Amino acid sequence: MSGFVDEAQLHVKAGDGGAGAVAFRREAHVDKGGPDGGDGGRGGNVWLVATTNQSSLLAFRDHPHRRGGDGGHGGGKKKRGARGHDLEVLVPVGTRVRRAGGELLCDLAQSGERWLAGAGGRGGRGNASFLTNKRRAPAFAEQGETGHEEWYDLELALVADVALVGYPNVGKSTLISRISAAKPKIADYPFTTLEPHLGVVRVDGGADFVVADIPGLVEGAAEGRGLGHRFLRHITRARVLVVLVDLAPVAGGAPEDQLRALLDELGRYQPALLERPRLVVGSKADLLTGVDPAAPAAGAGAGLRPDLLISAVSGRGIPELVGRLAGLVAEARSASPEPGPAIVIHRPLEEGFVVERLADGGFAVAGRAAERAVALNDVTSDEAADEVQNRLRRLGVDRALARAGARDGDTVHIGGLAFTWYRDQAEYTGEPAGRRRRSR
C-alpha cells in the first residue's frame, strides 16, 4: 500500500451552537425576579492549517470526517454555555481545497496558513435577552444554530524548488538518488515511479534546495492520459524545471522529439510553465561513446541543444548540474518568494434567504438568516410567534413572499416549521384572541 496520497476527500462538520435557557430568578425575598436564562455557547470552528510536518493526504483516505465541538447550553442565573472547541486539521503545505463541483476555495501554499473550512453555529439567546418593557416574562429562548457541514475535495501539489520532468525511464529517479538522500524505486522498466519523491540537495557554501522527482509523462498527459493531470499538478509550484531527455532512447524517440513533446505537454497544461527557468539536460551520457559532457551539443540529435550532458550512474556532469541549479534557484527565490499565481483564499458571503414556490402551491424560504429567525424553542406561544414575525419582517421575508405571489392563508415552510401566512399581520398586544398567524 502506497504511503503517498495526493487526492482525498474531507467531510467537515462544525460544532452546533448551544441552546439558550428558559429560566426565572427564584430566590428568597426576591419578588418577581424576572427571566435569567443564559445564552448558549458558540460551536467550534474547523480550520485547515498548512504544515511541513505532513507530506501526504494519507490521513484522509480512510478517515475523512472532522468535527468541531458543540457549544454548551445556557443555564439559570444567566450562565452562558461553554464555547465548543475549535478543531485544527493539519494538511501538507501545497494543499488545494475545492468544492465538489471543482470550484477552488483555497490554496495553502505556505506553512502556517489557515483557512476556515467550517464555521461553528451561533449559540441561542436565553429568555433574559428577550426582556422588554412590553414583554416582562418571556417564556421562550433561541435554539442553537447548526454548524456548517460540507464535503471538500483535497489535492496536493508538491512544493519544491526544482522539478525533474521527462519520459518514463529517462533516469529521473537515479538522478535524484544521486544528488540527494531520497531513495526512490529504481528499475529498468517504464513507469517504475508511480508517485512523486522529494529530495533535499545540500550545496557547499550555499542554501539547500528541494528537488521533486515527477513520475514520467506521456504524450496526452495534458488531457489526462496516463494519470497526466495528477503528475503535472506537482510541477506547477516548482521554481526551476529540469527537462531530462534520453540520449540513448530505446522506444522514447529521438532526443529532439522528446524535448518538443515534453514542452508541448507543459504548455498545453499551463502556458506559464514555459516561462519558468529551465535546464535541458541530456541523460545517460555514459551509454554514448566519444561524448564530452563539457560540450553540450556533441552527440546530440539534430536540432537538440541541451544545456549540459550528465550520467547519473557514473557521476559525469553531476557537480556542474547541481551548481547551475543552485544558481537558478537563488535567482528565482530573490525574484519571487513563491512562484505561480497568488494564493487564493475564498469565503462565501453570508447568505440571506431565497423564496421558492412549491408544487403544492406553498412556499419555502431557505437561508441561514431566515432559519435563524424561527429557531425558537417554542413558537406556539403568542409571544414567540410575535418575535418570529418581527424578525421575518425586518429581514424582508414578508415583502419577498408578496413579490413571489403568496396570498393570505398560504403555507410557508421555513426550516422545519410550517406557517400559515397572512399579509400585514398585527403584532401581539397581550390578547390572544383574533390572531391569525399560527405554526404547526
BAGU-25767 format. One line per 10 residues: number of its first residue (from 1); their letters; for each residue x, y, z of C-alpha. Coordinates in pm, 1 decimal. Each point is the difference from the previous one (the first is absolute). Example, Ala and Ser with C-alpha at 12.3 -4.5 7.8 and 13.67 -1.06 7.14 Angstrom:
2
1> as> 1230.0:-450.0:780.0; 137.0:344.0:-66.0
This chain:
440
1> msgfvdeaql> 0.0:0.0:0.0; 138.7:337.6:-100.3; 73.8:247.0:276.6; -35.0:300.0:-231.5; -349.7:127.5:-76.9; -47.5:324.1:-192.9; -380.4:-6.4:-40.1; -257.5:-51.3:273.0; -338.2:113.8:125.0; -72.6:181.5:323.7
11> hvkagdggag> -334.3:24.8:178.8; -20.3:295.8:235.4; -266.3:44.9:267.2; 39.0:307.4:215.5; -141.6:-7.4:350.9; -363.0:87.1:68.0; -80.2:293.7:221.7; -146.7:-66.0:343.2; -364.5:78.4:75.0; -98.8:298.0:211.4
21> avafrreahv> -166.5:-70.6:332.9; -347.5:86.9:120.7; 28.7:75.2:371.0; -132.2:245.8:255.5; 164.6:139.0:307.8; -127.3:-176.0:308.4; 153.2:117.7:324.1; -126.5:68.5:348.2; -119.1:355.3:54.8; 18.6:75.4:-374.0
31> dkggpdggdg> -347.3:57.8:-135.8; -47.1:-48.1:-374.1; 368.8:-37.3:-68.5; -50.1:-16.2:-375.5; 163.1:-209.5:-274.0; 363.3:-98.3:45.1; 59.7:-272.9:-262.0; 353.6:14.1:-141.1; 118.6:-23.0:-359.0; 136.2:-312.4:-161.6
41> grggnvwlva> 364.4:-25.6:-99.8; 120.1:27.0:-356.2; 95.9:-316.9:-184.6; 363.0:-68.1:-81.3; 151.0:92.4:-336.3; 193.8:-238.6:-223.3; 324.3:143.4:-140.5; 236.3:-140.1:-260.0; 361.2:81.0:88.0; 294.5:-54.7:-234.2
51> ttnqssllaf> 301.7:-164.6:159.9; 333.1:-137.8:-114.1; -40.8:-291.2:241.7; -242.8:-168.1:-241.6; 105.2:-120.0:-343.5; -308.0:-188.1:-120.0; -379.9:-6.1:17.7; 8.7:-359.9:120.0; -171.5:91.5:329.4; -320.3:90.5:-188.6
61> rdhphrrggd> -25.6:-301.8:-229.3; -167.7:-233.6:247.3; -107.9:255.8:263.1; -137.5:306.9:-176.7; -227.2:132.7:275.9; 100.7:293.4:222.3; -233.5:167.4:250.7; 21.3:300.2:228.6; -133.8:-0.7:354.7; -359.8:92.3:77.0
71> gghgggkkkr> -74.5:302.5:214.3; -144.3:-50.6:348.2; -357.0:91.7:87.3; -80.5:306.5:206.0; -116.9:-26.4:358.9; -180.9:186.5:272.5; 147.8:306.7:168.1; 102.3:116.4:-349.7; 267.2:-266.2:-24.8; 141.4:-12.0:-349.6
81> garghdlevl> 72.1:-335.6:-161.4; 360.4:-94.8:-69.0; 136.7:66.5:-346.4; 65.6:-310.7:-207.7; 366.3:-76.7:-61.5; 147.7:97.6:-336.3; 158.0:-275.9:-205.7; 320.9:56.0:-195.6; 42.7:-249.8:-282.3; 363.0:-23.3:-112.3
91> vpvgtrvrra> 57.1:-33.2:-374.4; 324.1:-1.6:-200.1; 133.4:325.2:-140.6; -125.3:20.1:-357.2; -352.2:-126.8:70.0; -279.3:139.2:-214.0; -363.7:-19.8:108.3; -283.7:-21.0:-248.8; -374.5:-37.7:21.3; -157.9:-309.5:-143.6
101> ggellcdlaq> -68.5:191.8:-322.6; 367.2:88.1:-44.6; -4.3:359.7:126.3; 332.7:94.9:157.0; -54.0:127.3:353.4; 351.6:31.8:137.8; 361.5:-77.4:-77.5; 215.5:-53.3:309.1; 342.9:50.2:-150.8; 197.4:112.1:305.9
111> sgerwlagag> 51.5:-147.1:343.2; -231.6:143.5:264.3; -274.5:116.7:-234.8; -351.5:-61.2:132.0; -337.7:-28.9:-165.5; -339.7:-14.1:166.2; -154.7:-316.6:-142.6; -304.1:-0.7:229.4; -142.0:278.4:216.9; -155.5:-106.1:327.4
121> grggrgnasf> -365.2:76.6:61.8; -94.5:295.2:216.4; -133.7:-70.7:343.3; -366.5:69.4:67.0; -101.5:286.8:225.7; -164.7:-72.1:332.5; -331.4:147.9:102.8; 176.4:274.5:194.9; 102.1:153.0:-334.3; -363.9:43.5:-105.0
131> ltnkrrapaf> -108.2:209.3:299.0; -164.7:327.2:-108.4; -236.1:250.8:155.8; -292.2:-168.5:-171.6; 126.4:-354.1:46.8; 77.9:-36.2:370.2; 11.0:-378.5:26.1; 106.3:-158.7:-331.7; -40.8:-375.2:18.7; 200.6:-89.0:-311.2
141> aeqgetghee> 363.4:-13.4:-106.7; 198.2:-59.5:-316.3; 129.0:-332.3:-117.5; 365.1:-22.5:-96.2; 96.4:40.2:-363.6; 118.9:-304.1:-191.8; 369.1:2.9:-90.3; 115.0:6.4:-361.1; 23.2:-341.9:-164.1; 153.6:-76.5:-338.9
151> wydlelalva> 206.4:-245.4:-203.7; 323.6:129.6:-155.1; 243.4:-142.2:-252.6; 364.3:27.8:105.0; 288.4:-14.0:-242.7; 369.3:33.1:76.0; 245.2:178.3:-226.7; 352.6:-51.1:130.0; 199.5:310.5:89.4; 352.1:-40.8:-137.7
161> dvalvgypnv> 270.4:226.1:-141.0; 83.9:-229.2:-293.1; -219.9:-245.8:-190.2; 148.3:-278.8:-210.9; -207.9:-45.8:-316.2; 43.9:-273.4:-256.6; -129.4:-313.3:-164.3; -26.4:-325.1:198.2; 331.7:-172.5:66.5; 204.5:306.6:-98.1
171> gkstlisris> 201.9:-9.9:320.9; -179.2:245.0:230.7; -5.9:-234.8:299.0; 365.0:-88.3:-43.1; 90.2:367.7:-18.3; -187.9:101.6:314.9; 149.6:-292.2:190.1; 344.5:116.2:-113.6; -30.7:365.2:105.1; -208.8:-46.9:317.2
181> aakpkiadyp> -81.1:-254.6:269.1; -329.3:-96.6:-166.6; -36.9:-374.1:-67.3; -260.6:-45.5:-271.3; -60.7:-337.4:-163.0; 231.1:-42.0:-298.9; -43.6:-260.9:-273.6; 50.1:-32.3:-375.2; -366.7:-8.0:-101.0; -235.3:289.8:-77.5
191> fttlephlgv> -213.5:154.9:275.1; 218.3:-132.3:278.5; -81.2:318.4:191.9; -371.4:21.5:76.6; 10.6:280.6:254.3; 205.7:320.0:35.1; 308.9:4.8:220.6; 170.2:295.1:168.4; 371.4:29.7:65.1; 201.9:272.8:170.9
201> vrvdggadfv> 320.8:96.1:-180.4; 269.8:143.5:224.3; 234.9:245.9:-168.7; 340.7:84.4:145.2; 3.6:365.3:101.7; -355.0:60.7:-122.0; -362.3:-49.7:92.1; -161.1:-340.8:-29.9; -275.6:-56.5:-251.5; -272.9:-260.8:-47.9
211> vadipglveg> -30.8:-214.5:-312.7; -317.0:-185.7:-100.4; 13.9:-320.1:-205.7; -320.8:13.0:-204.2; -124.0:-332.1:-145.8; 60.4:-31.0:-372.5; -222.7:193.2:-236.2; -150.8:-136.9:-318.5; -146.5:169.3:-303.7; -353.0:113.1:77.4
221> aaegrglghr> 74.0:58.0:369.5; -149.7:350.1:-23.3; -332.5:-165.5:-89.5; 28.6:-240.0:291.3; 148.3:-299.0:-180.0; 188.5:-235.4:228.1; -75.4:188.2:323.4; 144.9:306.3:-171.5; -189.6:261.0:200.0; 107.1:-152.9:330.0
231> flrhitrarv> 364.9:6.9:-108.6; -4.1:343.6:-162.4; -158.7:158.6:307.0; 319.9:-55.9:197.5; 201.5:202.1:-251.6; -200.9:320.6:32.4; 170.6:125.8:318.4; 359.7:-69.0:-103.5; 225.0:301.0:-45.7; 232.8:-172.0:-247.8
241> lvvlvdlapv> -68.0:-281.3:-247.3; 251.5:-261.8:-107.4; -107.7:-163.9:-326.7; 177.5:-334.2:-32.1; 33.3:-157.1:-344.4; 140.4:-346.4:-60.3; 305.1:18.3:-226.0; -18.0:-374.5:-63.7; -375.2:-68.5:-11.6; -132.0:-346.1:-61.1
251> aggapedqlr> -360.5:87.2:-84.8; -36.5:362.7:103.7; 94.2:153.1:-334.3; 284.8:228.9:-93.9; 116.6:246.5:266.6; -128.5:301.5:-194.6; -342.0:-166.0:-34.3; -9.8:-65.5:375.4; 77.4:363.7:77.3; -258.0:129.4:-245.1
261> alldelgryq> -272.7:-229.4:137.3; 78.8:75.9:365.0; -9.1:377.1:-50.6; -323.1:-36.1:-195.9; -164.1:-189.6:287.6; 114.9:259.3:255.2; -128.4:285.9:-214.3; -339.5:-156.5:-55.0; -45.5:-74.5:369.0; 110.1:344.4:122.9
271> pallerprlv> 164.3:245.5:-243.5; 174.1:183.4:285.2; 218.2:-308.9:57.4; 189.9:77.4:-321.0; 106.5:331.9:150.1; 166.2:-161.0:303.4; 379.2:-25.3:8.9; 98.6:-339.3:-136.8; 295.1:-215.6:-91.4; -9.6:-251.7:-282.4
281> vgskadlltg> 218.7:-289.9:109.1; 104.7:-299.0:-203.9; 10.2:-310.3:219.1; 172.9:-338.4:-31.3; 306.7:154.9:-161.3; 198.8:-304.0:115.9; -176.7:-209.5:-262.2; 139.3:215.5:-280.1; 355.8:-31.5:-121.9; 219.5:300.0:-59.8
291> vdpaapaaga> -230.3:244.8:178.0; 157.1:282.1:198.1; -234.3:130.3:275.7; 163.7:340.2:-26.5; -119.1:31.4:-360.8; -378.5:-1.6:16.2; -60.8:-16.8:-372.8; 222.2:-299.2:-58.8; -173.8:-331.1:-47.6; -342.7:162.6:4.2
301> gaglrpdlli> -261.9:-57.9:-259.9; -49.1:251.8:-277.6; -165.6:314.4:129.2; 47.8:-89.8:368.9; 215.9:233.3:204.1; -1.2:-121.9:361.0; 149.4:229.3:257.9; 220.4:-282.0:125.5; 42.9:-375.6:-12.4; 7.3:-223.1:306.5
311> savsgrgipe> 28.0:-357.1:109.0; -169.5:-69.1:331.2; 165.7:-343.1:10.3; 361.6:109.4:-45.8; -41.3:348.0:146.6; 115.9:186.0:-310.3; -139.7:353.5:-12.4; -177.1:-30.0:337.7; 204.3:267.3:186.1; -54.7:247.6:-281.3
321> lvgrlaglva> -372.8:-75.8:-4.0; -32.9:55.6:375.7; 194.4:326.0:-21.9; -214.3:136.5:-281.5; -321.6:-102.0:174.7; 112.0:170.6:321.6; 56.9:322.9:-193.2; -335.9:-14.6:-175.9; -184.0:-75.6:324.1; 171.7:291.7:176.2
331> earsaspepg> -100.4:236.8:-280.3; -358.1:-127.5:0.1; -30.5:32.0:378.2; 120.7:360.9:-4.2; -232.1:89.1:-287.8; -312.4:-164.3:142.0; -43.0:-156.7:346.4; -267.9:-232.5:-134.3; -43.4:-86.1:-369.9; -327.2:-23.9:-180.4
341> paivihrple> -326.9:184.2:58.7; -74.6:182.7:321.7; -141.1:-197.8:287.0; -376.7:-26.9:-29.2; -210.7:-5.9:315.0; -372.1:32.0:-60.8; -285.2:6.6:244.3; -363.0:22.8:-115.3; -188.5:307.1:108.0; -246.9:-35.9:286.5
351> egfvverlad> -311.8:-119.3:-171.7; -341.3:158.9:44.6; -303.8:-196.9:-115.9; -183.6:-108.8:-312.3; -371.7:-64.8:-57.6; -111.6:-293.3:-213.4; -348.8:-106.8:-103.9; -79.7:-364.8:72.3; -196.4:-240.0:-218.1; -289.1:-7.0:250.3
361> ggfavagraa> -44.5:376.8:-24.6; 185.0:81.5:321.6; 329.2:182.5:37.6; 338.5:-87.4:147.0; 235.2:259.2:146.2; 360.6:-126.9:8.3; 305.2:166.2:148.8; 183.7:14.4:330.9; -134.8:345.0:86.9; -363.0:-106.7:-38.9
371> eravalndvt> 52.2:-334.2:172.3; 167.7:176.1:291.3; -298.5:233.4:29.7; -238.1:-289.3:76.6; 241.8:-199.0:216.7; -185.8:45.0:329.4; -62.9:-279.4:243.2; -377.7:54.9:-2.8; -160.8:189.2:-286.1; -353.3:-101.0:99.6
381> sdeaadevqn> -28.9:271.3:262.9; -126.9:340.5:-105.9; 307.0:177.9:134.0; 236.3:-225.1:-194.8; -214.4:26.6:-313.0; 21.8:378.2:18.9; 376.2:-17.4:35.8; 21.3:-220.4:-309.1; -227.7:233.1:-194.0; 204.1:305.8:87.0
391> rlrrlgvdra> 324.2:-168.9:-98.2; -135.2:-114.6:-334.6; -139.8:345.1:-70.5; 334.6:164.1:72.9; 172.2:-244.4:-234.0; -244.8:85.1:-276.5; -152.0:-348.1:-20.2; -357.1:135.8:-10.1; 84.4:226.0:-295.4; 177.0:-282.7:-180.4
401> laragardgd> -298.0:-232.1:49.6; -236.7:264.6:-131.5; 217.7:50.6:-310.2; 7.9:-378.0:-50.4; -383.5:-7.4:-8.8; -83.9:-121.1:350.7; -358.8:63.7:111.0; -175.0:-6.0:334.7; -33.6:-354.7:127.1; 291.9:-144.4:-200.0
411> tvhigglaft> 234.5:-237.5:176.6; 359.8:115.9:38.0; 279.1:-241.5:98.9; 305.6:136.4:180.2; 247.7:-249.3:136.0; -197.1:-281.2:161.4; -307.7:216.4:65.3; -311.8:71.9:-204.0; -188.3:329.9:41.6; -334.4:122.4:-127.7
421> wyrdqaeytg> 88.1:339.3:-148.6; -209.9:315.7:4.6; 100.5:337.9:-135.5; 22.0:288.6:249.6; -45.2:-220.3:307.6; -52.1:213.7:310.4; 253.3:-26.4:280.6; -81.0:-173.0:326.9; -152.4:236.5:257.1; -56.3:-242.8:284.8
431> epagrrrrsr> -340.8:-117.0:-117.7; 10.9:-340.9:-171.8; -342.7:45.5:-162.0; -10.2:90.6:-366.9; 349.4:-128.1:-88.4; 20.8:-156.3:-342.1; 366.6:-96.5:-43.1; 69.5:-341.3:140.9; 260.5:-270.6:-37.0; -26.2:-374.9:-2.1
